[in-house]
């Protein structure tokens, strides 16, 4: 399967799960956990957009031909902060509905983003050899703790 087709299938699966989470009938209950997750997801997403402008990243896992490697800001210790932002936002949706279909869809979304990010990382390594060192010092979806200073 070509990388282009594989990338489009990852994106299709991602959006199908998001649509399922948002459109599945529910008895929505706003709660503190959902508000906290939503605030964290929105804050992280805004921080990502401040560091990595939309013209630089791609919704598909293939790097843009004119793209640049970003390793600062939220990318300093986390390689896929936009995926993390999306996971936090969809966790807020799941927490607001608190039902099994949404929880299952959220786990599915996590698995899809894991697969999509693994493909993306293979392509980033081909494009930027320095990505290997960056990958060694950062974690995928959660921030890697920094060095402790006395």
Secondary structure as UniProt FT lines:
FT   HELIX           3..23
FT   HELIX           32..51
FT   TURN            54..56
FT   TURN            65..66
FT   HELIX           73..75
FT   TURN            79..80
FT   HELIX           81..97
FT   HELIX           100..127
FT   TURN            129..130
FT   HELIX           131..137
//
